[in-house]
Each structure stands twice: as structure tokens, then as C-alpha cells.
Amino acid sequence: MEGIDDSTLRRRIRVLEQRFGRTLFVRSEAGWKASADLHALVSAAQHMEEAARSFSQNHQEGAGVVRISLMDAFAKRFAPVFVALGEKFPRLLLNITTETHFVNLEQNQVDIAVRLARPVRNSNSLRVRKIGAVAVGAYASRAYLARHDTSASNPAFVDDHDLLAMNLQFFHQDHNFTYANLDWAKFGLTGKVRVQSDSFVPMAHLCALGHGVALLPKFVAADYPELVPYPEKLFFETELWLVSRFDLLAAWQRELADRMQEEMATWPQ
């Protein structure tokens, strides 16, 4: 083994053999050799080492499969980023999946997640980087406001709104999740939840059709001319984070994060 002197090697072999309760290596004129019945295991270990080296090298150089998980609303907005990344690093294969909950990157074999929350516990093996701020407001359609005889500048006297809510019935206590802590009272609104969804996209559609009031990111609501902030000029800031199993040092990883930040700078704030 390179970089290890003979005494250190003997000591490590002795510890390993004590753990397994048998002789694993024998000394020969050419050095240490595995016992005859362990040649198959040695071959398997060599293949594992080669695979690990190849995996590490590929992902450092910008090659191989990269699994990215994010909400569909963000996947749509970041599509130009993924296109540009693929053009600059053609050996990368991006496997993009949309999530309705915070996937466990290690258990679900996901490499990178982009989410409206920052991991705060059990994240020693993860690297995180803030991508930007996302303004969230309460929105309603003009038709909905007309039907309820109210306006965006004076919503207070309506006490029974139809509410459209995100379904957040998944474990997120290990994240700093500002959006989950927003409630209708912060916007001076009360009412009954009529529809729940695990995606901003159908919720925005329903809101635009006049079905109720929804808490939406400003960039999502901007795609629907029928929607107005309700009440107007009241927004709360949430944060978008890139969560990665990689160290975020390789060129393609920095490129991804940088381009996401640049893209977010063009969104309605």
C-alpha cells in the first residue's frame, strides 16, 4: 500500500485479522498476499475501488448521472439553467424529478435537492447553499374579489374566505421551513380551506379561476394576470436552498448554483 510503512501495515493487518478471527494475509518474498481462499474477495474489492474512483472522478469532471429533485414550479423556472448546464457539460445526464415532500437524499439516492427550506439537523453529510429569496403573498383573482364585494386594498371585512392551501402533511421538522409557518392570520384573513394541493401550479390555476385565496410565491402568481395580491403590498420572504450530497466544489456544481442565483435575480421580487 502506498504511503504506509511496513510496521504500520503489519499493525493494521493484525487488527483486521483479530476482528475476523482468522488469517487474512500471508507474507511472501514479493510482500503481503491475501490468503488463497480470499482471491475472489480481493477481486471484488478492487472492482469496488475502481468504481468509487470512477464515480468521484466523473462527478468532479462533470460526467455521469446527476439526480436533482425540486418542486415543479421551480423546475419550470430553472429549465434554462439545466439547458445551459447540459450544453457546457455534455457528459452530464440530468435526471430531474419533481418532489411533493422533502426527500431524504441518501435514502432516495438523490444527489441535489432545491427547496424552500434549509436543513438544520442531521445534515453533516450534506452541503447547502442559499440560492435566493422568494417573496410569498396571499393572492386572489379579480373575479373572486368582485364576487365577495371586496378589494385588494381593503380585505378585512370579509371573514369567511375560500382558502386554497398547500398540503404540508409530511415531515419537515428537521428544516427551517418559513413557508410552513405562514398562516392566514398574518395576512389578516380567515375562512375555510376548500382545496389542498401539494403543488403551487394547480393551486395557482384554481386561484386564477376564482376558486379562492392562496399563499403563492410572487414569481408563480406573476404568470397569471388575473391574480392580485390580497392584501396588496404584504409579502413575507422565504429562502430557496440548494442541498447537495456533493461538496459543491467541482466546476459543474459551482456552475449550477451560480446560474440558479442568476436566474432567480430575474424573477419578480
C-alpha positions in Angstrom: 0.0 0.0 0.0 1.4 3.4 -1.0 2.3 5.9 1.8 2.3 3.3 4.6 5.4 1.9 6.2 5.9 -1.9 6.9 5.3 -1.6 10.7 2.0 0.3 10.2 0.9 -2.2 7.6 1.6 -5.2 9.9 -0.3 -3.5 12.7 -3.3 -2.8 10.5 -3.3 -6.4 9.2 -3.1 -7.7 12.8 -6.1 -5.6 13.9 -8.1 -6.7 10.8 -7.3 -10.4 11.4 -8.3 -10.1 15.1 -11.6 -8.7 14.0 -12.3 -11.5 11.6 -10.8 -14.2 13.8 -8.6 -15.8 11.1 -5.5 -15.3 8.9 -6.2 -13.0 6.0 -2.7 -12.3 4.6 0.5 -14.2 4.3 4.0 -12.9 3.9 5.8 -13.8 0.7 9.1 -12.7 -1.0 7.1 -10.2 -3.0 5.3 -8.8 0.0 2.0 -9.4 1.6 -0.6 -11.5 -0.2 -4.2 -12.4 0.5 -4.8 -16.0 1.7 -5.6 -18.3 -1.2 -9.3 -18.6 -0.4 -9.8 -14.8 -0.4 -8.7 -14.1 -4.0 -12.4 -13.6 -5.1 -12.9 -11.1 -2.3 -9.8 -9.2 -3.3 -11.0 -9.0 -6.9 -14.4 -7.7 -5.7 -12.7 -5.1 -3.5 -10.6 -3.9 -6.5 -13.7 -3.5 -8.6 -15.3 -1.5 -5.8 -12.3 0.7 -5.5 -12.2 1.3 -9.3 -15.9 2.1 -9.3 -15.6 4.5 -6.4 -12.6 6.2 -8.1 -14.5 6.4 -11.4 -17.6 7.9 -9.6 -15.6 10.5 -7.9 -13.6 11.4 -11.0 -16.7 11.6 -13.2 -18.6 13.9 -10.8 -15.6 16.1 -10.4 -15.0 16.4 -14.1 -18.7 16.9 -15.0 -19.7 13.4 -16.2 -22.3 10.8 -15.2 -25.9 10.8 -13.9 -26.9 13.6 -11.6 -30.3 13.2 -9.8 -32.0 16.5 -9.0 -35.2 16.9 -7.0 -37.3 20.0 -6.8 -40.9 21.3 -6.9 -42.5 21.5 -10.4 -42.9 25.3 -10.2 -39.1 25.7 -9.7 -38.3 23.0 -12.3 -40.1 25.1 -14.9 -38.3 28.3 -13.9 -34.9 26.6 -13.8 -35.3 24.9 -17.2 -33.0 27.4 -18.9 -30.3 26.7 -16.2 -30.5 23.0 -16.9 -30.2 23.6 -20.6 -27.1 25.8 -20.2 -25.5 23.3 -17.8 -26.0 20.4 -20.2 -24.5 22.4 -23.1 -21.4 23.3 -21.0 -21.0 19.8 -19.5 -22.3 17.5 -22.3 -21.2 14.3 -20.4 -23.6 15.1 -17.6 -27.0 13.4 -17.7 -29.5 15.3 -15.6 -32.3 13.1 -14.0 -34.8 15.7 -12.8 -37.7 14.7 -10.6 -40.4 16.8 -9.0 -41.0 16.3 -5.3 -44.0 16.9 -3.2 -42.1 16.4 0.1 -38.6 16.7 1.3 -36.9 13.6 0.0 -34.0 12.0 2.0 -31.1 12.5 -0.3 -29.2 9.4 0.9 -32.1 7.0 1.2 -33.7 8.1 -2.0 -30.4 8.2 -4.0 -30.9 11.9 -4.9 -27.8 14.0 -5.4 -29.2 17.5 -5.2 -32.4 19.0 -4.0 -33.7 22.6 -4.4 -36.3 23.5 -1.8 -37.9 26.4 0.1 -36.3 25.2 3.4 -32.8 24.8 4.9 -31.9 21.5 6.7 -31.0 22.2 10.3 -30.5 18.8 11.8 -28.7 15.6 10.8 -27.1 17.3 7.8 -23.4 16.7 8.5 -23.1 14.7 5.2 -24.9 17.4 3.2 -23.7 20.7 1.8 -26.2 23.6 1.5 -26.1 26.9 -0.4 -28.6 29.7 -0.4 -29.9 30.4 -3.9 -32.0 33.4 -3.2 -35.1 34.9 -1.6 -38.7 34.1 -2.6 -41.4 36.6 -1.8 -44.7 35.0 -0.8 -48.1 36.7 -0.6 -51.8 36.0 -0.5 -53.4 36.1 -3.9 -57.0 36.2 -5.3 -58.5 36.7 -8.7 -60.3 39.9 -9.6 -63.4 37.9 -10.2 -63.2 36.4 -6.7 -62.8 39.8 -5.1 -65.8 41.2 -7.1 -67.9 38.2 -6.1 -67.1 38.9 -2.4 -67.6 42.6 -2.8 -64.2 43.5 -1.6 -60.9 44.8 -2.9 -57.2 44.1 -2.5 -56.7 47.3 -0.6 -59.4 46.5 2.0 -59.9 42.8 2.7 -60.5 43.0 6.4 -64.3 42.9 6.5 -64.6 39.5 4.7 -64.5 36.9 7.5 -65.3 33.7 5.5 -62.9 33.3 2.6 -62.5 30.2 0.5 -58.9 29.2 1.2 -56.6 27.2 -1.1 -53.8 25.6 0.9 -50.6 23.7 0.4 -50.6 20.1 1.7 -47.7 20.1 4.1 -48.6 16.9 5.8 -45.0 15.5 5.6 -42.1 15.5 8.0 -40.3 18.8 7.8 -39.3 19.5 11.4 -35.6 19.0 10.5 -35.8 22.0 8.2 -36.1 25.8 8.7 -39.3 26.0 6.6 -40.6 29.6 6.7 -43.4 28.9 4.3 -44.9 26.2 6.6 -45.0 28.8 9.4 -47.1 31.3 7.4 -50.7 31.3 8.3 -53.7 33.2 7.1 -53.9 35.4 10.2 -50.6 37.0 9.2 -52.4 38.3 6.1 -55.5 39.3 8.1 -57.5 36.5 6.5 -59.9 33.9 7.9 -62.1 31.3 6.3 -62.3 27.6 5.4 -59.9 25.5 3.4 -61.7 24.3 0.3 -58.8 22.7 -1.6 -55.4 21.3 -0.7 -52.6 20.7 -3.1 -49.0 19.5 -3.0 -48.0 21.9 -5.8 -48.1 25.6 -6.4 -49.1 25.1 -10.0 -52.6 23.7 -9.7 -53.2 25.9 -6.7 -52.4 29.0 -8.8 -54.7 27.8 -11.6 -57.6 27.3 -9.1 -56.9 30.7 -7.6 -56.9 32.3 -11.1 -60.2 30.7 -11.8 -61.7 32.5 -8.8 -61.9 29.4 -6.5 -60.3 31.1 -3.5 -57.3 32.8 -1.9 -53.9 31.1 -2.0 -50.5 31.8 -0.5 -48.2 31.8 -3.5 -44.7 32.8 -4.4 -44.7 36.1 -6.3 -43.0 34.5 -9.3 -45.7 31.9 -9.6 -48.6 34.4 -9.3 -46.9 36.6 -12.0 -47.8 34.0 -14.6 -51.5 34.8 -14.1 -52.6 38.3 -15.0 -56.0 37.7 -13.2 -54.3 37.4 -9.8 -53.7 40.3 -7.5 -52.0 40.3 -4.0 -54.7 40.3 -1.3 -54.0 42.3 0.7 -51.7 44.3 -1.6 -48.1 45.1 -0.6 -48.0 42.5 2.1 -45.3 39.8 1.4 -43.1 37.6 3.5 -39.7 36.5 2.5 -38.8 32.8 2.3 -35.5 31.3 1.1 -34.6 28.9 -1.6 -31.7 26.4 -0.8 -29.6 24.0 -2.8 -29.0 20.9 -0.8 -26.3 18.5 -2.1 -24.5 15.3 -1.3 -21.5 16.7 -3.2 -19.0 19.2 -1.8 -20.2 21.9 -4.2 -16.5 22.5 -5.3 -16.5 20.9 -8.7 -16.8 23.3 -11.6 -20.2 22.0 -12.8 -21.6 22.2 -9.2 -20.5 25.8 -8.8 -21.9 26.5 -12.3 -25.3 25.1 -11.4 -25.5 27.1 -8.2 -24.3 30.3 -9.8 -26.7 30.0 -12.7 -29.6 29.3 -10.4 -28.8 32.5 -8.5 -28.5 34.5 -11.7 -31.9 33.1 -12.9 -33.6 34.0 -9.6 -32.4 37.5 -9.9 -34.7 37.9 -13.0 -37.8 36.7 -11.1 -40.4 39.1 -9.7 -39.4 40.2 -6.2 
